[in-house]
């Protein structure tokens, strides 16, 4: 039994490519339109904290004290391998000094100098 529908004969590969693009564009919506809720959910998730261990919390606090959120993974790693009280004391003492422009760099220099 022959299939119901229509048959279209395309004589060149370019014609097939044009047909595919036309069909694809008529069926598919732009990603932003079709999945607005998905992108909203991703945005919500990115704002939610995913801290599971105490050292992660210490690392995040170090980054906030030093106003250096760009290097959060570095501070988490330091907190994992070193004494949290010592790190926090040093960060707070550096944060009190208003003349320091690069607090993160100064913190790292002071931390490894006192070691």
Secondary structure, DSSP 8 states (H G I E B T S, - for coil): ---SS------SHHHHHHHHHHHHHHH---HHHHTHHHHHHHHHHHHS----SHHHHHHHHHHHHTT-GGGHHHHHHHHHHS-HHHHHHHHHHHHH-TT-S-HHHHHHHHHHHH-
